[in-house]
């Protein structure tokens, strides 16, 4: 006997299936356009500029340095801001810039962290606002901007460019030089943003890697080439002085919109509506990187890899942290921008706005997928056991267009997976790329949860949709990844060699040009050019990484029998790679080694010697690899 409730549910779910097929197909056409346009325009671009010279380090270096103001808003960032400032100051290949860090008077630990750097580094400025925090990020940035204007008057200087960064950012050493090359030819320049590679067990973090790798190696190029909106990511974004002057006329003398949770997107949209130029700058350099031979197996080997000139950072690692962050993005980009700025701009701008705001609908449709698939699997099993029920095939025979749309949508979904896998491979190599199907499914679950949370906040929390009041800063807790295991920051090798009068600035420039062509380590390039010898390099590496040195003649390995908590396997591996334990005291084992740049190997050593604490010492008068 046919159950009427099941029959009613059958027709309801069929209607939802047809509706979902239509939505998937329409949304898929939008994504398909991005894919087709990118590959065809990229082919034309490669052919058109096939004989043009690529952008080189020489060209970047030859450009006179403009004066840059770096704006860094902070709220409860004591755990990351100090190391972020120190690391980036030492690594950035640029000299004419200042870092302005905005903090709140009721955040004493962050103030103390910033001031500890300010006291030793003249280019760092701690700006304490008058209002207790948190306000929101745009308000913080406006406070910093006002202080920069006062600083200009006091010191009779003018900043040519304003750059946004966050307290967890790892700024690429050549990022500022690239900005300097492109501004003021362009009014806004955005560099790629890529999450740092972490263990593959952190799937939440890798969902960001999958999304950003596709967006920042493909989708934004399409937006730029069709003349649409190029969004700012809020970090790694540079604005010309003229752009800031135009924006501040719209907001009572300050450049950033305070009535939104996504001031970066809002700023980029206003720039587009003003008819100012925007560019997404994707450049890469060659460098030598230590990697395991088979990605996760085998010993470390030095490989020449392409590295994007991009900002990198750690993104949320947990599910709910990601949901909260993406809720903020949806509220700002889709809800608030729609209410505040509506639908304005040329056809290309309107299309990119639609592309961004369709998430208000498509994430819900994606959620239906997780309901429809289990239902129809269960229902097909039911019809197989009870033939009296109408089948799904009956519906398809009466409505063949639905089956056609499902097939087309499936093909487009397979294309989406392939496109994202290609993007993941570009940035992160093949193993993370293989995770793409899992990351897409998991990312859709996060996006659906974030959308539902955004709808709830928008409908029941009036401040999220107010165009009059200041929206509270719903920030994400940040973590900073130290660049090196041995010490949190290190000075650049070339600067140390110049400081010690071993090489000249001209010789360093020649070596850097050669390094940009080959990707070899700078020390080895300097040796090949005959500017230094291996002993000078060893001495400088010791100073760079703040390591003590030991003569090779004094290196005497501790017998395995004396290391009670070390496995024979670990001891054998260390000796194989010439990481020699030479002393043990108070559960600290001193390891003599040759190459402090081989981070992959050093990470393994730290794990091998547990529960001992590893202390490293550099061997001199030995070959550097």
Secondary structure, DSSP 8 states (H G I E B T S, - for coil): ---HHHHHHHHHHHHHHHHHHHHHHHHHHHHHHHHHHHHHHHHHHHHHTTTS----HHHHHHS----EEEEEE-SS-TTTHHHHHHHHHHH-S--SEEEEEEE-TT-HHHHHHHHHHHTT-TTEEEEE-SS-S---HHHHHHHHHHHHHHHHHHHT---SEEEEE-TT-B--TTHHHHHHHHTTTSSEEEEEEEE----TT-HHHHHHHHHHHHIIIIIHHHHHHTT------SSSEEEEHHHHHHHHHHTTT-SS-SSSS-HHHHHHHHHHHTT--EEEE--EEEEEEEEEEETTEEEEEEEEEEEESEEEE----SHHHHHHHHHHHHIIIIIIHHHHH-S-S-HHHHHHHHHHHTHHHHHHHHHHHHHHHHHHHHHHHHHHH-TTS--HHHHHHH-HHHHHHHHHHHHHHHHHHHHHHHHHHHHH-HHHHHTHHHHHHHHHHHHHHHHHHHHHHHHH-GGGG-SSS-------------S-SS-S----HHHHHHHTTSS-HHHHHHHHHHHHHH---HHHHHHHTTSS-HHHHHHHHHHHTT--EEEGGG-----GGG-TTS-HHHHHHHHHTT-EEEEEETTEEEEEES-TT-HHHHHHHHHHTTTSEEEEEEEESS---
